[in-house]
Amino acid sequence: MLPPIPNLDDYALSTTHGFLPNELPLTRLPDPYYNKWEAIAANLPALILSRRLRSVIDRLPVLDTIGLEHDAEWRRAYSLLCFMTHGYVWAGDSPADRVPLQISIPLLTISHRLEILPVATYAAVCLWNFKPLFMNEDIDNLENLASLNTFTGSMDESWFYLVSVAIEARGAPILDLGLTAMEAVRLNDSSLVTNCLCAFAERMTDLTGLLQRMHESCDPTVFYNRIRPYLAGSKNMGEAGLPHGVIYEDGSGTETFRQYSGGSNAQSSLIQFFDIFLGIKHFPTGQLAQTSESASKRNNFIQDMRRYMPARHADFLNDCENVANVRSYVESNTGDEKLCLAYDACLAMLSAFRDKHIAIVTRYIINPSREVRSRSRSPEATRGRNNIAIASRKGDGKLQKGTGGTALIPFLKQARDETGAPAIAEWTKRFMKHQVKSSHQSDVFSAQQSEALASRVDEVRVSGLAQTWTMEDEMGGICQF
């Protein structure tokens, strides 16, 4: 007997908010007992700039979580403590390798309650960290959104988070489209499957438009040098000053170092749902698609990122994988021209979305990292403090295998190419193989992208976010742990 098609309500998801909470994030914890946390979060940028954050946190009492009642309160507390934790670790002359018990004890308790890791995940900085400016307007409108917490207090940082929030909101109807299509496949309703695919393709066009708005209010230099450092995790951060990771103090005296990835769009359940719905398979960078799927899952970075999602979101993705049937249905009905054309259109639109992502990563990470490396050759630059903001320029000129380093652009390019792999029509396959050469001629990022995607193989190491990225096309990739 086939497993049932998932029901959104069972996972606290909806067709209007998607993976965003049905209840808007709280702007403040209602119990005055937590005013000290709220005060630190409200003044976080100033405390970081004045280098007083650590001393303020060290003087905090250890607050109990007993005053947290509803899920919205637990989520608010989680987001607050994640911002405080990353600020504590990275806001100093050198990173702190211990999170004091004043914030680690409640954070560990809250993370356990929410079934999510105690680090600044995509949920902490995006999904649970926004508010609408006007309650009667939609939350998929960027002009109606504001971030609740930031490290820098800058519009650039807020905008960086809010573009993802708007994409999550605008993409919410895709969940129902996907589930409806899966049910229609079981009923052999080709017309309904086709309609769902057409709607998906149209919605993807909207999401690509939102993604392209990143440049409007987020400056690449500000992002790379001021924002990115605080989003870093503790995994593979040896060059940044955390060779073993971070200890979360709990008062036991027997704590061990933990290593967590930082925030990443790979932790967006919506983005992963696109691939599940369309039956797109991703493999370790450089690995042929013929490799067994089970081996891929054991090593796949994308699968690992599900550990950083809210548990019910990850469960939803896993359950959808068990019933995903659209690709096989299209492949078994190649004579249905409308169906195949609609499916190929979805692949093309998702591939275009990933092209824009490559352009943004190039502009916001790869190009600034080259500039930092160029400046680092001067004697003055070598005297900078050892933190994540400058770690990307370090290295001995060789790729360090087995450290968790990953090839950023090769991974993104392969993910895009794998998106087009299931295409039915031969002309669609040919089109998507050459799309990157023509689709960006009028793109605002075209100049930066063409530079970064050139065939040169100079190495650029970028420590931060989810992993330690490299720009070496010949190295393995995102799944090489």
C-alpha positions in Angstrom: 0.0 0.0 0.0 1.3 3.4 -0.9 2.1 5.9 1.9 -0.4 8.8 2.0 0.4 12.1 0.4 1.5 14.5 3.2 -1.0 16.9 4.6 0.4 20.4 5.3 -1.6 20.8 8.6 0.2 17.8 10.0 3.5 19.7 9.8 2.2 23.1 10.9 2.6 24.4 7.3 0.1 26.3 5.2 -0.6 27.5 1.6 -0.3 31.1 2.7 2.8 31.1 4.8 4.6 27.9 3.7 7.5 27.2 6.0 7.1 30.6 7.7 5.2 30.2 11.0 1.4 30.5 10.7 1.5 32.8 13.7 3.7 35.8 13.0 7.0 35.9 15.0 6.8 37.8 18.3 8.5 41.2 18.4 9.1 40.7 22.1 8.8 38.0 24.7 5.7 38.9 26.8 7.1 37.8 30.2 9.2 40.7 31.8 11.4 38.0 33.2 13.2 37.9 29.8 13.7 41.6 29.6 17.5 41.2 29.9 17.6 39.1 26.8 15.4 41.5 24.9 17.6 44.5 26.0 20.7 42.8 24.7 19.1 41.9 21.4 17.8 45.5 21.0 21.3 46.9 21.6 23.2 44.1 19.9 24.8 46.3 17.1 26.0 48.9 19.7 27.3 46.3 22.1 29.2 44.6 19.2 30.7 47.9 18.0 31.7 49.0 21.5 33.1 45.5 22.2 31.1 45.2 25.4 28.8 42.4 24.4 30.9 39.6 26.0 31.2 41.4 29.4 27.4 42.2 29.4 26.6 38.5 28.7 29.1 37.3 31.2 27.2 39.3 33.9 23.8 37.9 32.9 21.9 35.5 35.3 21.1 32.1 33.9 17.4 32.5 33.0 15.1 29.6 33.2 12.9 28.6 30.3 9.9 27.9 32.5 8.3 31.2 31.5 8.1 30.3 27.8 4.7 28.9 26.9 3.5 29.0 23.3 5.6 27.9 20.3 6.0 31.6 19.2 7.7 32.4 22.5 10.1 29.4 22.2 10.9 30.5 18.6 11.5 34.1 19.7 13.8 33.0 22.5 15.7 30.7 20.1 16.3 33.5 17.7 17.4 35.9 20.4 19.9 33.5 21.9 21.3 32.5 18.5 22.0 36.1 17.7 23.6 36.6 21.1 25.7 33.4 20.8 27.1 34.3 17.4 27.7 37.8 18.5 29.6 36.5 21.6 31.7 34.1 19.5 32.7 36.5 16.7 32.6 40.0 18.2 36.1 40.3 19.6 39.8 40.6 18.6 39.7 36.8 18.3 36.8 34.4 18.3 35.6 32.9 21.6 35.7 29.1 21.7 33.3 28.8 24.7 29.7 29.9 24.9 29.1 30.9 28.5 26.4 29.1 30.5 24.4 32.3 30.8 23.2 31.8 27.2 24.2 28.2 26.4 22.1 26.6 29.1 18.8 28.1 28.0 19.7 27.8 24.3 20.4 24.1 24.6 17.1 23.6 26.4 15.2 25.7 23.8 16.9 23.9 20.9 15.9 20.6 22.3 12.3 21.7 22.8 12.2 23.0 19.2 14.2 20.1 17.8 16.7 22.3 16.0 20.4 22.8 16.5 21.7 25.5 18.8 23.3 27.7 16.1 22.1 30.7 14.0 20.3 28.6 11.4 18.2 29.9 8.5 15.2 29.6 10.8 16.8 31.8 13.4 17.8 34.6 11.1 15.0 34.4 8.5 12.0 32.3 9.1 11.5 33.5 12.7 13.0 36.9 12.5 10.7 39.2 10.6 7.6 41.4 11.0 5.2 43.0 8.6 5.1 46.8 8.7 1.4 46.8 8.0 -0.7 43.9 9.1 -3.2 44.3 6.3 -0.5 43.9 3.6 1.1 40.7 2.4 4.3 39.4 3.8 5.6 38.4 0.3 6.0 42.2 -0.3 9.6 43.3 0.4 8.4 46.8 1.1 6.2 45.5 3.9 8.9 43.6 5.8 11.4 44.4 8.6 13.9 42.2 10.4 13.5 41.9 14.2 17.2 41.2 15.0 20.4 42.0 13.3 24.1 42.1 14.2 24.9 45.3 12.5 21.7 47.4 12.6 22.2 48.0 8.9 19.6 48.0 6.1 22.0 45.7 4.2 21.8 43.0 6.7 18.0 43.3 7.2 17.5 43.2 3.4 19.6 40.2 3.1 17.3 38.2 5.4 14.1 39.7 4.1 14.7 38.7 0.5 14.6 35.1 1.7 11.5 35.8 3.8 9.7 37.2 0.8 10.7 34.2 -1.3 9.4 31.8 1.4 6.1 33.7 1.5 5.7 34.0 -2.3 6.6 30.4 -2.8 4.2 29.0 -0.2 1.5 28.0 -2.7 4.0 25.8 -4.4 3.7 23.3 -1.5 0.0 22.7 -2.3 0.7 22.6 -6.0 3.3 19.9 -5.5 1.1 17.8 -3.2 -1.9 18.2 -5.5 0.2 17.1 -8.5 1.4 14.0 -6.6 -2.2 13.1 -5.8 -3.2 13.7 -9.4 -0.5 11.3 -10.6 -2.0 8.6 -8.5 -5.4 9.3 -10.1 -3.7 9.4 -13.6 -5.1 12.9 -14.0 -2.7 14.2 -16.6 -4.5 17.5 -17.1 -4.3 18.4 -13.4 -0.7 17.5 -13.2 0.0 19.7 -16.2 -1.9 22.6 -14.7 0.1 22.3 -11.4 3.4 22.2 -13.3 2.4 25.3 -15.3 1.5 27.2 -12.1 4.8 26.1 -10.6 6.8 27.5 -13.5 4.9 30.8 -13.3 5.5 31.0 -9.5 9.3 30.3 -10.0 9.4 33.3 -12.3 8.2 35.5 -9.5 10.7 34.0 -7.1 13.6 34.7 -9.5 12.4 38.3 -9.7 12.5 38.6 -5.9 16.0 37.0 -5.8 17.3 39.6 -8.3 16.3 42.4 -6.0 19.1 41.5 -3.5 21.3 44.2 -5.0 18.8 47.0 -4.3 19.6 47.4 -0.6 22.5 45.0 0.2 25.9 46.1 -0.7 28.4 43.3 -1.5 31.3 44.9 0.4 29.1 45.5 3.5 27.8 41.9 3.4 31.1 40.3 3.0 33.1 42.3 5.6 30.5 43.2 8.1 27.5 40.8 8.0 29.0 37.5 6.8 31.4 37.1 9.7 28.6 36.8 12.3 26.7 34.2 10.3 29.7 31.8 10.5 29.4 28.5 12.3 32.0 26.6 14.2 32.7 23.8 11.7 36.0 23.9 9.8 36.8 27.3 11.3 40.4 26.5 12.2 41.8 29.3 10.1 39.4 31.7 11.7 40.6 30.8 15.2 38.3 27.9 16.1 40.4 24.8 15.4 38.2 22.5 17.5 34.9 24.2 17.3 33.0 25.7 20.3 32.2 24.5 23.8 28.6 25.2 25.0 29.1 25.4 28.8 26.5 23.7 30.9 28.2 23.7 34.3 29.0 20.0 34.2 32.7 20.5 33.6 32.6 17.6 31.1 31.6 19.6 28.0 33.2 18.7 24.7 33.8 20.8 21.6 30.9 21.1 19.1 31.1 21.9 15.4 28.1 23.3 13.6 27.7 24.8 10.2 26.5 28.4 9.9 23.4 29.7 8.2 22.8 28.6 4.6 20.1 28.9 2.0 20.5 25.1 1.7 18.6 25.1 5.0 15.6 26.5 3.3 13.0 23.7 3.1 11.2 25.4 0.3 14.3 25.3 -2.0 14.7 21.6 -1.2 11.1 20.9 -1.9 11.5 22.2 -5.5 13.9 19.4 -6.2 11.8 16.8 -4.4 8.7 17.8 -6.3 10.4 17.7 -9.7 12.4 14.5 -8.9 15.8 16.2 -9.3 18.7 14.3 -7.8 21.9 15.9 -6.5 25.2 14.2 -6.1 28.5 15.1 -4.5 30.3 17.6 -6.8 32.2 15.8 -9.5 30.3 12.5 -8.8 28.5 10.9 -11.7 24.8 10.6 -11.6 25.2 6.8 -12.1 26.5 6.5 -8.5 24.0 4.8 -6.2 21.5 7.1 -4.6 22.2 5.5 -1.2 25.9 6.5 -1.3 24.9 10.0 -2.3 22.6 10.4 0.7 25.3 9.3 3.1 27.6 12.0 1.9 25.3 14.7 0.7 25.6 18.2 2.0 22.0 18.9 1.1 20.8 16.0 3.2 23.0 17.2 6.1 21.4 20.6 6.0 18.1 19.1 7.0 19.5 18.6 10.5 19.5 22.4 10.7 15.9 22.8 9.8 12.9 22.7 12.2 12.2 19.1 12.8 8.7 19.1 11.3 10.0 20.8 8.2 12.6 18.1 7.7 10.0 15.4 8.3 7.8 16.9 5.7 10.7 16.8 3.1 11.5 13.2 4.0 7.9 12.1 3.7 7.5 13.9 0.4 10.5 12.1 -0.9 8.8 8.8 -0.2 5.8 9.7 -2.4 7.4 11.9 -5.0 6.1 10.6 -8.4 5.9 13.5 -10.9 9.1 12.8 -12.7 8.4 9.1 -13.2 4.9 9.9 -14.4 6.2 12.4 -17.0 8.8 9.9 -18.1 6.2 7.3 -18.6 3.9 9.7 -20.6 6.4 11.2 -23.1 3.6 11.2 -25.7 1.7 13.8 -23.7 3.1 16.9 -25.3 1.5 19.4 -22.9 2.6 17.5 -19.9 6.2 17.2 -21.0 6.4 20.8 -22.1 5.0 22.0 -18.7 7.5 19.8 -16.8 10.5 21.0 -18.9 9.3 24.6 -18.3 9.5 24.0 -14.6 13.1 22.7 -14.9 14.0 25.7 -17.1 12.6 28.2 -14.6 14.3 26.5 -11.6 17.5 26.4 -13.6 17.2 30.1 -14.2 16.6 30.7 -10.5 19.9 28.8 -9.8 21.7 30.9 -12.4 20.7 34.0 -10.5 21.9 32.4 -7.3 25.3 31.8 -8.9 25.5 35.4 -9.9 24.6 36.6 -6.4 27.2 34.3 -4.8 29.8 35.5 -7.2 29.0 39.2 -6.5 28.7 38.9 -2.7 31.3 36.2 -1.8 33.7 35.3 -4.6 34.6 38.8 -5.9 35.0 40.4 -2.5 37.1 37.4 -1.4 39.5 38.1 -4.3 39.7 41.8 -3.3 40.5 40.8 0.3 43.2 38.4 -0.9 44.7 41.1 -3.1 44.8 43.6 -0.2 46.2 40.9 2.1 49.5 41.0 0.3 50.4 44.3 1.9 52.3 44.3 5.2 49.6 46.4 6.8 46.9 43.8 6.1 48.8 41.0 7.8 48.4 42.7 11.1 44.6 42.4 11.1 42.8 40.5 13.8 42.3 36.8 13.3 38.6 36.3 12.7 36.2 35.1 10.1 36.3 38.4 8.2 40.0 37.9 7.2 40.3 34.1 7.4 39.3 33.7 3.8 42.6 35.1 2.6 44.7 32.6 4.6 46.0 29.4 3.4 49.2 27.8 2.0 48.1 27.8 -1.6 47.0 24.2 -1.5 43.6 22.7 -1.1 43.2 20.9 2.2 41.4 17.7 1.6 39.3 16.0 4.3 38.7 19.2 6.3 35.2 19.8 5.1 36.2 22.4 2.5 33.9 22.6 -0.4 34.0 24.0 -3.9 31.3 26.7 -4.1 30.9 27.6 -7.7 31.4 24.0 -9.0 28.7 22.9 -6.6 26.3 25.6 -7.7 27.0 24.9 -11.4 26.5 21.2 -10.9 23.3 21.8 -9.0 22.0 23.9 -11.8 23.0 21.3 -14.4 21.4 18.5 -12.4 18.2 20.6 -12.5 18.1 20.2 -16.2 19.1 16.6 -16.4 15.5 15.1 -16.2 14.3 17.3 -19.1 12.2 15.3 -21.6 12.6 17.1 -24.9 16.1 17.0 -26.4 15.8 20.7 -27.4 15.1 21.5 -23.7 18.2 19.7 -22.6 20.3 21.5 -25.2 18.8 24.8 -24.3 19.6 24.4 -20.6 23.1 23.3 -21.2 23.8 26.6 -23.0 21.5 28.8 -20.9 24.3 30.2 -18.7 26.0 31.6 -21.8 23.0 33.7 -22.8 20.6 34.2 -20.0 22.6 36.9 -18.2 23.3 39.3 -21.0 21.0 41.9 -19.5 21.5 40.8 -15.9 22.7 43.4 -13.4 25.3 40.8 -12.2 26.6 39.8 -15.6 29.9 41.6 -15.3 30.8 40.1 -12.0 29.6 36.7 -12.9 31.6 36.5 -16.1 34.7 37.2 -14.2 34.1 34.6 -11.5 33.0 31.9 -13.9 36.1 32.3 -16.1 38.2 29.3 -16.7 41.1 30.4 -14.5 41.8 28.1 -11.5 43.2 30.5 -9.0 42.2 29.5 -5.5 40.0 31.5 -3.3 39.1 30.1 0.1 36.1 31.6 1.8 35.5 30.6 5.4 32.1 31.2 6.7 28.4 30.5 6.4 27.7 26.8 6.1 31.2 25.6 5.2 34.6 26.6 4.0 34.2 27.4 0.3 36.9 27.2 -2.3 36.9 28.4 -5.9 38.8 25.4 -7.4 36.9 23.8 -10.2 38.9 20.6 -10.2 38.4 19.9 -6.5 35.6 17.7 -5.2 32.8 19.7 -3.7 30.0 20.4 -1.4 29.7 16.9 -0.1 33.4 16.3 0.6 33.4 16.1 4.4 
